[in-house]
Amino acid sequence: MSIALAAYVTAVDTDGGAMVLLDERTGKYRQLNPTGALVLRLLLRGAGAEDAAAALAERYPQAAARAGEDVARLVEALRRAGLLRD
C-alpha cells in the first residue's frame, strides 16, 4: 500500500506528537492524535500497513489485536475525506 497526501493537503506536526492536516481546497483542518500521526508518518515514509500495525502493536501491546484494523480505518477515513492521493 503506497500512501501519499493529496497535493492540496498540508501536514504540520504539533506538540506532543499530534498532526494537523489542512485541506487547502476547503480550508478544513483535521487533527490526528499522536497514534494516528505515527501511523500516517510511517505510511508516508513507505511502510506498509502491516509494518505500521506492527509498530502500533509494539508501542501499545494491550491493543495489538486490533492494530491492523486501526490502520485500515485510519487510511479509509483519510481517503473518504479526500486527503490522500489515489
C-alpha positions as CSV (number, residue, x, y, z in Angstrom):
1,M,0.0,0.0,0.0
2,S,1.6,3.2,-1.1
3,I,0.2,6.3,0.7
4,A,0.7,9.9,-0.3
5,L,-1.1,13.1,0.7
6,A,-3.1,14.9,-1.9
7,A,-1.3,17.9,-3.5
8,Y,-3.7,20.3,-1.7
9,V,-3.1,18.8,1.7
10,T,-0.5,20.3,4.1
11,A,0.6,18.3,7.2
12,V,2.0,20.0,10.2
13,D,3.4,18.3,13.3
14,T,2.2,19.7,16.6
15,D,3.5,19.4,20.2
16,G,3.1,16.0,21.8
17,G,3.4,14.1,18.5
18,A,0.0,15.0,17.0
19,M,-0.5,16.3,13.5
20,V,-2.8,18.7,11.8
21,L,-3.9,18.2,8.1
22,L,-5.1,21.2,6.2
23,D,-7.3,20.7,3.1
24,E,-6.4,23.8,1.2
25,R,-9.5,23.3,-1.1
26,T,-12.0,23.6,1.7
27,G,-10.0,25.3,4.4
28,K,-10.9,22.4,6.8
29,Y,-8.4,21.2,9.4
30,R,-8.3,17.6,10.6
31,Q,-6.3,16.7,13.7
32,L,-4.7,13.3,14.2
33,N,-3.8,12.3,17.7
34,P,-0.2,11.0,18.3
35,T,-1.2,7.5,17.4
36,G,-2.8,8.4,14.2
37,A,0.1,10.7,13.3
38,L,2.6,7.9,14.0
39,V,0.7,5.6,11.6
40,L,0.4,8.3,8.9
41,R,4.1,9.2,9.2
42,L,5.1,5.6,8.8
43,L,2.9,5.1,5.8
44,L,4.1,8.3,4.1
45,R,7.7,7.1,4.6
46,G,6.8,4.0,2.6
47,A,6.0,1.5,5.3
48,G,3.2,-0.9,4.5
49,A,0.1,-1.3,6.5
50,E,1.4,-4.4,8.2
51,D,4.6,-2.6,9.3
52,A,2.5,0.3,10.6
53,A,0.3,-2.2,12.5
54,A,3.4,-3.9,13.9
55,A,4.8,-0.6,15.2
56,L,1.4,0.1,16.9
57,A,1.4,-3.3,18.4
58,E,4.9,-2.8,19.8
59,R,4.1,0.6,21.2
60,Y,0.7,-0.4,22.6
61,P,0.8,-4.1,23.3
62,Q,-2.6,-4.1,25.0
63,A,-4.2,-3.1,21.7
64,A,-2.1,-5.4,19.5
65,A,-5.0,-7.5,18.4
66,R,-6.7,-4.6,16.7
67,A,-3.7,-2.7,15.3
68,G,-4.2,-3.8,11.7
69,E,-7.9,-2.8,11.8
70,D,-7.0,0.6,13.3
71,V,-4.5,1.3,10.5
72,A,-7.1,0.3,7.9
73,R,-9.7,2.5,9.5
74,L,-7.4,5.5,9.5
75,V,-6.5,5.1,5.9
76,E,-10.1,4.7,4.9
77,A,-11.1,7.8,6.8
78,L,-8.3,9.8,5.2
79,R,-9.4,8.5,1.8
80,R,-13.1,9.4,2.4
81,A,-12.0,12.9,3.4
82,G,-10.2,13.3,0.1
83,L,-6.8,13.8,1.9
84,L,-4.9,11.0,0.1
85,R,-3.7,10.9,-3.5
86,D,-5.0,8.0,-5.4
